[in-house]
Amino acid sequence: MKNSIGVIGLGVMGGNIALNMANNGEQVAVYNYTRDLTDNLIAKLDGQTLTPYYEVEDFVQSLEIPRKIFVMVTAGAAIDSVISSLIPHLEEGDVIMDGGNSFYEDTERRYDELKEKGIGYLGIGVSGGEVGALTGPSIMPGGDKEVYEKVAPILTKIAAQVDGDPCCVYIGPRGAGHFVKMVHNGIEYADMQLIAEAYTFLREKLNLSVEEIADIFETWNQGELQSYLIEITAEILRKKDEETGLPLIDVILDKAGQKGTGKWTSIQAIDNGIPTSIITESLFARYISAIKDERVAAQSILSGPEHEQASLDKNVWIDYVRQALYMGKVCAYAQGFTQYKTSSDLYGWDLPLKDIALIFRGGCIIRAKFLNVISEAYQEQADLANLLISPYFAEQIKDYQNGLRKVVCEGIQSGIAFPCLSSSLSYYDSYRTGRSNANILQAQRDYFGAHTYERTDVKGAFHTNWQ
Ligand code: NDP
């Protein structure tokens, strides 16, 4: 009997995706270019059936036609190398799926190359980490719709299910799936940093203990802030270090890593004139965290504010922080979804924004209760320019902006860096300012470079002899 699907790359994600497929009744062939990972996976089988292969050709020949191959290897050169090793053994109509975090432009190049050979290629965003891969991730497939149809029964089955619907929907042509995953990760960076800043306020300004903050996050997770990231942050805060007995977060070095998807999100936004300041600030926050030695040296050279710190009413301020965090999240998601909309218009992708919000509700790292409302906003108005002006959010953030203002002002006065909270506020205030200060910029540009300016009253390009 032939295998119904093959998985290549049996690391953290690929091994669990293969198990997930087997758990869902698929006959799965597995292959890894080094033998150990294959043997390790087979050794830990718990009743499932996976069939290991140690030669690419045997692996490919074991598959039903059209062959369906899910590749889950390190993004970059590894995926090109895997594709090259597969091509000699494939036939027209076969399908390769790349489930790794590939850059969407690389996916488009690979799509074009394989299309010429008649081989279907899908760039598939997968979110959910190690556990999601096993129990149901959020899946964002991009490529030809008819190619997607060949694998849709398997992908929708292994995806997370929310309210009876799979967290997997056809995203759009070519690199659209990997693009959506990329921006998802950008939003994730911002969401994480906003949570870190809310934590800082509670710890440093309100002098709460780590345990008290864990309680607050747990309470917040019962309301409109309910999300995977809030939930795991509460759990993280409760974890004790086995060596010292201290909260584990107090012994974790404050240097954040990153693997590139957040950076790509910002680069694409900058290249296309899309204001994603909160997402980009969250990336820069990781960069500045990484220069730990410099920060430690600067601490003894640079001074902070001198004014006396007012003591704050805890309960009142905990609620301001909740509002600030929610408002920051709304602004960050507004930026990410604006990036989807603008890029969709630019590339002609017709991204299904309301469905994207829905498939983010399960499996993925940014899963959150308020994605339902985001989906409804796009359901009501598919061409909504910005989430902030949807009737629901415009009404809700009327009050919440005050919490954000108070927290940002208090933080600034105390000398605490709040890159994402303050950027959220600037974004909100810039976006609602009908007449900005860009007239000054245009005048300066015309003064030193004769770049001309437009007028508010008459159409055309004008130049003034300023001296
Ligand atoms: P791992 O490092 O655990 O696994 C990487 C896999 O790629 C291994 O099977 C490795 O084999 C294989 N590989 C590396 N180089 C080559 C090569 N030149 N040729 C063939 N195979 C190669 O990574 P993950 O499983 O975490 O990640 C896999 C992909 O999934 C990545 O693109 C990642 O960005 C993406 N992803 C990861 C998530 C996560 O939470 N970890 C979430 C969503 C996506 P070997 O070990 O034998 O070298």
Boltz pocket constraint, residues with backbone or C-beta under 6 A from the ligand:
constraints:
  - pocket:
      binder: B
      contacts: [[A, 8], [A, 9], [A, 10], [A, 11], [A, 12], [A, 13], [A, 14], [A, 32], [A, 33], [A, 34], [A, 35], [A, 37], [A, 72], [A, 73], [A, 74], [A, 75], [A, 77], [A, 78], [A, 79], [A, 81], [A, 82], [A, 99], [A, 100], [A, 101], [A, 102], [A, 126], [A, 127], [A, 128], [A, 129], [A, 130]]
      max_distance: 6.0
